[in-house]
Amino acid sequence: MGEIASELVKNYALSHNMKMADALIASCAMGHNQPLLSANYKHYQFIHHLNLIKFTV
């Protein structure tokens, strides 16, 4: 998971202000081939190969 998270930060820190905490969350979902349900859709929408589901209240 750490390698995936590091790659995400490397690729998106400047262009999308990707933080390590968000990268770790995304990498866990990606590493386990599971969808990510998040209310913070804008934090993850630009990540390719991430099955993102928008959570709304």
N, C-alpha and C positions, 0 to 999 in steps of 0.2 A: 504494500500500500504506500509506503514511504517513497518509493521510486516513482510511482504514478503521481503522487502529490507534488513531488519536487518538479517533475516535468510540467505539470499544470501551472505551477507558480512561475517557472521559467518561461513558459509560452504566453501566459496571460497577465502577469503582474503589471507590466507597463500599459498594455492596451486596454485591460479591463479591471485593473486594480485588484487582481486576485490575491487573497490573503491565504496563508498557510492553513488556517482553520477550515475555511471553505474548501480548499483543495483536498484536505484530508477526508472531509465528509464525502465529497464527490468521488474520491479514489476508493473509498470503502464500497460504495455502490457499484462502481465500475469493476472493481476487483472481484466482487461476488456476483457479477452479472445480474444485478437487481436494479429495479427502478429507484429513483430518488424522489420522494414526496417532499416538496418544500414550498413554504409560503414566500421565501426569498428567491423567487423565480429569476429575477434579474442577476443574481449572483452566479447562476449556473447556465443560463440559456445559451451561452456561446460555446460551451464545451461539447465538442463532437464526441460521439460514441457514448454519451450519457443519456440514459432513458429518464428524462425529467418529467415529472407530473406536477402540475401547478396545484397547490393547496389553497383553497379560498375558504374563508369563514362565512 
